[in-house]
């Protein structure tokens, strides 16, 4: 059982990180050689937040953990959340927008483990919505995404048309991604090894 002090230390690290961290990464940040006690502290913290009346939650993201806003409270902070997108964030957002609804595990295979961090960043600024789907998450763009990029519709087909016509993302160069679980009902687990990288998508004009 993790000590209360360790649980608070783990909470502080997750809060300050602003991105998902594995138990090993948290342990390293705390100067610890082993991560078993840290994993126990994360589990205790997750349970504690589950019983609190709070806008925050501890969410498992693949083999990492994030301290984040609960989905209903994400729109509340839009007015004070800056939207500054790095090139790799734009790439992740473009892929989500084009292939939505898309599983996070599929996005991981497209761009690698950075997908976990980018999804959290995009969710935090209100451009991507996440919904649990088996052992992974289903990703779609939000109304704020359409407003931010000046797209007149939130319908996926209209967003795809916008990407093709305005941003030069032609259908032949962006491979179609599966968005539903396999026929046997299983869901590709997060953390699956990345597949062949897709072509670079043209970044949206800001």
N, C-alpha and C positions, 0 to 999 in steps of 0.2 A: 504494500500500500504506500502510495506516494505521500510525502509530508506536505502539510499546508504551505510551507515556505516554498517548496519546489513547484507546487501547482501555481502559486502566484508568480514565480519567476518565469515559468513557461507561458503564462498569460501575458506577461510583460513583453516577452520576446515575440510572440505571435502578433501582439498589438503593434509593436514597433516595426516589424518586418513589412507589413502591408502586402504580403504575398504568401502563398502556401509554402510551408517548410516541412521537411521530413523529421522524424524523431532524431535521426543522426545529426541533422543540421541544427536542430534546437539544442541538442547536447553539446555540439561544438561551440555554439554561441555562448553557452553557459560554462564552457571550460571543463566539461565532463568527458571522461574517456568511454563511458558506456551509455547506451541509449535506452536500456530496458526500463530504468526508473523514470526516464523522461516520457516514454510511451505510456506508462502507468499514470503519470501526472496529466498527460493530455486526455486520457480516457476519463480521469476524475474531473477535469475541467469541462469536458464535453457534457458529462452528466450534470454537473453543477449548473451550466448554462441552460440545460434542458429543463431545469426546475425553477429557473428565475423568470420573473416578469421583466424582460429586457428586450431591446431591439437587436441585440447581438446574438450570435450563435457560433459554435465551433463546428466547422464543416470539414469532413474528410474529402480530400481531392486527390484521387489516386492513392499514392502512398504518402501523401503530404496532408498537412492540416492548416486551416486558415481560420482566423478570427474575423468574422465579417458581419455585415448587416443582414438581418433576416429579409427575405425577398419583399414583404409588404412595405418595408421602410426604405427601400432603395430610392423610390421617387422623391421621398421627403428631402433628400440631401442634394438633389440635382442643382438647385440654385447656387450652392456653394462648392460644387464639385467641378474643378477645371477639366476641360477636355483637350488634352495635348497628347497626340498620338505619335509614337515612334514608328519608324518604318516596319518593324516586325509586328507591331500591334496592328497597324493598318493591314498587313498581309493576313493576319489571323481574322480580323474583322471582315475583310473582303471574302475570305473563304466561307465564313459563317453565313454572311449575307447571301452569297451565291448558292450555297448548297442547303440552306435551311429548309426544314429542321434537320440538324446534323448532330450526331452523337459526339460528345467530347472525346471519346476513345478513338473515333475516326479522325478528328482533328489532330490528335496526338500522333497518329500514324502519318499524317500529312506533313506536319512541321516539327515533330519531336516533342520532348518534354516541356519546352517553353510554352506549349499550349496551355498548360495548367495556370501558369502565371498570367498569360495574356487574357485568358477567359476571366480570371478574377479581376484584372484591371478593367476590362471592357464592361463587366457586370457592375463594377464599382462606379463607373461614370454613366451608367444607365443606358448603354448602347446595346447590350446583349442580355437576354433573359435566360435563366437556367431552370430546368425542371428535372427532378430525379427520373431516371429511366433505367431500371434494373440496377446494375452496379456502376453505372456511369451517369452522365447528365445529357439532356437534350438541349441544344442551343438554338435560339432564334433571336432575331433583332427586335428592337422595341420601337415604339412610336417616336421616342426621342431620336433614334437612329435616322428615321425618315426625315424628321424635322431638321436635324443637324446637317444632313447632306442635301436638303432641298428636294426630296423625293415626294411626289404628290400622293403616293399610296404606300400603305404598309403591307400590301399583298406580296408574298414571296415572288410570284411571277413578274410583277411590275418592278420589283427591286432588281431581279435578274436582268430584265430588259434595260434598266437604267445602267447597270454595270457594263452590259454589252455595248450599248449605244453611246454612252457618255464617257465611260472610262476605258474603253478599249479592252474589255475582257471578253474575248470571243469564246463561244461554247467549245470549239475544238481544242482550245489550249488549256482549259480547266477541266480535268477529269472528273466525271460524275462520281459522287461519293455515296455509299450506301447510307441510308438514314433510318433503316429499320433493323431490328435484330434478325439473325439468321432464322431459317425455317424451323430449326430445332428448338427455337424459343430462347436460346442463350444470347447473352449480350456480351460483345467484346469487352473484356475488362480494361479499365484505365491502366496506363502504364505499359500497353503492348508496344513492342519494338516499332520504331518509325518505319514506314514504307518509303518508297521512292519519293523524293521531294517533288511537289508540283511546280509548274512554272511560276515565276514571279507575277503577281497581279499588279496592275497599275494602281498606285495609291490615289484615293479620292482627293480632289482639289479642295483646299480649305480656304 
